């Protein structure tokens, strides 16, 4: 049970960045595989994908010019199990990925992911005033984890804002 593969390529419309794989994702080898995770439903209900993909179809996101990665590769039960050192190393690796891939938008799936990446405490939902890597847009969206206490409808509204800033692929 180890890290799961990124699904990335150059010039993506959106690069989705999570904290790290869940234990379930590590077991299956697919992103957002925990049955309580709402990522795939959120993408579909916000109009980012025309169909609701299953975790086993995570590589199909590339067809929509969307990619998947995490700030930390090591699977854990919860994000609080990630060490400061892992975040520091992950921050550098993520910055390099963004520089080499040149995505239009980098969507951080969780405020905490962006706080770790940008080293900022005060973060609002949506487009950030200044991207860490010039030439991209940093966008912060709620985590899709079932542990998040934000109503699904409110999360979908934020993801619909993300849809407005990209050129649709379907």
C-alpha positions as CSV (number, residue, x, y, z in Angstrom):
1,X,0.0,0.0,0.0
2,X,1.8,3.1,-1.2
3,X,1.4,6.3,-3.1
4,X,-1.1,6.4,-5.9
5,X,-0.2,7.7,-9.4
6,X,-0.8,11.3,-10.4
7,X,-3.0,11.8,-13.4
8,X,-1.3,14.8,-15.0
9,X,-0.1,16.3,-18.3
10,X,1.0,19.7,-19.6
11,X,-1.5,22.6,-20.1
12,X,-4.3,21.2,-18.0
13,X,-7.4,23.4,-17.5
14,X,-7.5,22.4,-13.8
15,X,-5.0,20.6,-11.6
16,X,-6.8,19.4,-8.5
17,X,-4.6,19.1,-5.5
18,X,-5.6,17.1,-2.4
19,X,-3.9,16.7,1.0
20,X,-2.9,13.1,0.4
21,X,-4.4,9.7,-0.4
22,X,-6.8,8.1,2.0
23,X,-6.0,4.6,3.1
24,X,-8.9,3.4,0.8
25,X,-7.3,5.2,-2.1
26,X,-4.0,3.6,-1.4
27,X,-5.7,0.1,-1.3
28,X,-7.5,0.7,-4.6
29,X,-4.8,2.8,-6.4
30,X,-7.4,5.5,-7.2
31,X,-8.0,9.1,-6.1
32,X,-10.9,10.0,-3.9
33,X,-11.9,6.3,-3.4
34,X,-13.3,6.5,0.1
35,X,-17.0,5.9,-0.2
36,X,-17.6,8.9,2.1
37,X,-15.7,11.2,-0.2
38,X,-17.9,13.4,-2.4
39,X,-15.3,14.5,-5.0
40,X,-16.8,12.7,-8.0
41,X,-20.4,13.8,-7.1
42,X,-19.2,17.4,-6.7
43,X,-17.5,17.5,-10.1
44,X,-20.6,16.1,-11.8
45,X,-23.2,18.2,-9.9
46,X,-21.2,21.4,-10.4
47,X,-21.1,20.7,-14.2
48,X,-17.3,20.2,-14.4
49,X,-17.9,16.7,-15.8
50,X,-20.8,15.6,-18.0
51,X,-21.1,12.3,-16.1
52,X,-20.4,11.1,-12.6
53,X,-17.1,9.3,-12.8
54,X,-16.2,6.5,-10.4
55,X,-12.8,6.5,-8.5
56,X,-11.7,3.6,-10.8
57,X,-12.1,6.1,-13.8
58,X,-9.9,8.8,-12.2
59,X,-7.6,8.7,-15.3
60,X,-10.5,9.7,-17.5
61,X,-10.4,13.2,-15.9
62,X,-7.5,13.8,-18.3
63,X,-10.1,13.6,-21.2
64,X,-11.6,16.9,-19.7
65,X,-8.1,18.4,-19.3
66,X,-8.2,18.0,-15.6
67,X,-5.4,16.4,-13.5
68,X,-5.1,15.0,-10.0
69,X,-2.2,15.2,-7.5
70,X,-1.7,15.6,-3.8
71,X,0.6,17.8,-1.8
72,X,1.8,14.7,0.2
73,X,2.0,11.3,-1.5
74,X,2.0,9.1,1.7
75,X,-1.5,7.7,2.5
76,X,-2.8,8.4,6.0
77,X,-6.1,7.9,7.9
78,X,-6.5,11.7,8.3
79,X,-4.8,14.8,7.1
80,X,-3.7,15.6,10.7
81,X,-1.3,12.6,10.4
82,X,0.9,14.5,7.9
83,X,4.1,15.8,9.4
84,X,5.5,19.4,8.9
85,X,8.5,17.9,7.1
86,X,6.2,16.1,4.6
87,X,4.3,19.3,3.9
88,X,7.6,21.2,3.3
89,X,8.8,18.5,0.9
90,X,5.4,18.3,-0.8
91,X,5.2,22.1,-1.2
92,X,8.5,22.1,-3.2
93,X,7.4,19.1,-5.3
94,X,4.0,20.6,-6.0
95,X,5.6,23.9,-7.0
96,X,7.9,22.1,-9.5
97,X,4.9,20.2,-10.9
98,X,2.9,23.4,-11.4
99,X,5.9,25.1,-13.0
100,X,6.5,22.2,-15.5
101,X,2.8,21.5,-16.3
102,X,1.5,25.1,-16.6
103,X,-2.1,24.4,-15.7
104,X,-4.6,27.2,-16.2
105,X,-6.0,26.8,-12.7
106,X,-4.7,25.0,-9.6
107,X,-7.7,24.0,-7.5
108,X,-6.8,23.1,-3.9
109,X,-9.3,20.6,-2.6
110,X,-9.4,22.0,1.0
111,X,-8.4,25.2,2.6
112,X,-5.8,23.5,4.6
113,X,-4.0,22.2,1.5
114,X,-3.7,25.8,0.2
115,X,-2.6,27.1,3.7
116,X,0.2,24.6,3.7
117,X,1.2,25.3,0.1
118,X,1.0,29.1,0.2
119,X,2.1,29.4,3.8
120,X,-0.9,31.7,4.5
121,X,-3.3,31.5,7.4
122,X,-6.1,33.7,6.0
123,X,-7.6,32.1,2.9
124,X,-11.0,32.6,1.4
125,X,-12.9,30.3,-1.0
126,X,-12.4,30.8,-4.7
127,X,-9.7,32.6,-6.7
128,X,-6.8,33.8,-4.6
129,X,-5.5,37.4,-5.1
130,X,-2.1,36.2,-6.1
131,X,-1.0,32.8,-7.4
132,X,2.1,31.2,-5.9
133,X,3.3,30.3,-9.4
134,X,2.9,33.2,-11.8
135,X,0.8,32.4,-14.9
136,X,-1.7,30.2,-13.1
137,X,-4.8,30.9,-11.0
138,X,-4.9,29.5,-7.5
139,X,-8.5,28.5,-6.5
140,X,-9.4,27.2,-3.1
141,X,-12.4,24.9,-2.8
142,X,-13.8,23.0,0.2
143,X,-12.5,19.5,0.8
144,X,-14.7,16.8,-0.6
145,X,-14.1,14.6,2.5
146,X,-17.2,13.3,4.2
147,X,-15.8,14.8,7.4
148,X,-16.4,18.3,6.1
149,X,-19.3,20.0,7.8
150,X,-20.2,22.3,4.8
151,X,-23.5,21.4,3.1
152,X,-23.1,19.7,-0.3
153,X,-25.2,22.5,-2.0
154,X,-22.8,25.2,-0.7
155,X,-19.8,23.2,-1.8
156,X,-21.3,22.8,-5.3
157,X,-21.8,26.6,-5.5
158,X,-18.1,27.1,-5.0
159,X,-17.1,24.5,-7.6
160,X,-19.5,26.2,-10.1
161,X,-17.4,29.3,-9.7
162,X,-14.4,27.2,-10.8
163,X,-16.3,26.1,-13.9
164,X,-16.9,29.8,-14.8
165,X,-13.2,30.6,-15.1
166,X,-12.2,27.7,-17.4
167,X,-13.0,27.0,-21.0
168,X,-15.3,23.9,-21.1
169,X,-14.0,20.8,-22.7
170,X,-17.3,19.1,-23.5
